[in-house]
Amino acid sequence: MILQGYSGSELGLLVYKQGKKASVQREKHEYFLKKHFESFKVPLLFPYGEEYLYSYIDGCDALSMLLNEEIDYEKLANKIVSVIKELAKEKQCFLDSLCYNTSAECIFNKLAANGIDWKLAGKISSIINLPVTLSHGDLTFDNILLVNNSCDDVYLIDFLPLFYPSYFLDIAKLFQDIDGNWTQIRYNKEFPKKAKNIIREIIWDSLPEEYKVQHNALMVVSFARILPYAKNECDRNMIKKEIERFLEKIN
């Protein structure tokens, strides 16, 4: 399938997904499409069997812009703050038909399943208290598209169904790069220190105290979630180090 792009070019982005999880992922994208958001947009979606297309967006992902140091850090941070606040306002979680378990037991089981010692999993799950809201599910810098390489027009892509619907987990996902070393693990590149400092200060100052007191525990959850998807033993060990680092801050 070929689509008319925003740039005038005949382009489309093919996204290949399979299985039950992919079906829910597409439903989540469609759910976001139906709603109106002030701070961001969502690409049009064109289903095609087990494959589907995003409409072409003439721009670049925020991570690439950050790595090349070609972006206004303050402007990007303030845009992200507006996205976070808008997600937080949506108290209805994605798809009422899904049965979410919003108990501490849910967090404990997720951590234990991802290799966290059961005693530590119990301690972390006792700390965490998540508000049920709308959430992106995988709010990383490379899932934020900037039209014409600016922060004026932003698209979010690659929505992911969460085991627990809360924008707190979206915040922790962003902090994988800001406080953690996710860019180093995934791309073998250093997230610019100046960008880290500026973006962290702006986002952190905007967050509710309820999130801040849980931050280190949520970072453990965030890195534990990606541990099963490590591509090799080296990546797995690096993710484990991040988990241990944030566990020490809790202890």
Phi, psi and omega in degrees: 000136180242133185240152174284119184274167179295333181279353185094352180277154177271091185220156173211157178251114181276124178244116184258117180230147179224158172087177184299317181297320179296323179298316179292324178299318178293321177299322180294318177301315180295325178298315178294325179298325184286340183264159179253126179239141181278326190268343182206167177238171179231132180299148173298149184239134182235097181295146176206083184065231178275356178251157171208161184244140165272148170293149184290133177246123181277093182181205184212153178286152185298325181297315179299319179295320180293317181295329178269000179052047181242038186212152176281107186299317181295319181294318178296315181299317180293326176294317179297321177300318180294325177294313180301314182295325180288322176296322182296330181289336184277095183281344178277122181281162183298128176057097180300338183289342179278137181263101180271140174262109184257033180260167176298331179299325179298313179297316179302312182297322179294316180293314181298321180293335181262019170092009178277133178310138188297327178293317178292321178299321178295319180295315182294315182295336178282338179278321190281133175221100189261133172286142178274116182217180169288143180217150176289312178105331180210056187280076176259165181296331179277000172255013175248113181261133181253115181291133182054029176059031177233171182264007182286324183232113187239137174242142173254140180229172172057055177294145184229129175296131181261156173289342182213117187278100180206136178291345175301323180288332174294318179298313180300325179298317177298321183286354172301326178269324185286312179257338181256190182239040184296322179297322178294318181293313187278320187243357183058039179227150181272129173290126185306130183298319180298318179297317179303312184295313183291311183295320180298313183300315183292313181293314183300317181296339182272348189276148177290153180300329179302325176285314187303320182290344180254000191308307183296322177295321179291330176293323175298314179300316183298314180286328177295326179298326184265353181304316181295345184260010178302134185282334181206176184294326179297312179298319180299317180293323179293321177294320178298323179296322178295318178299314180296323181297317181282332174297320179298326180290332177286317181291000000 
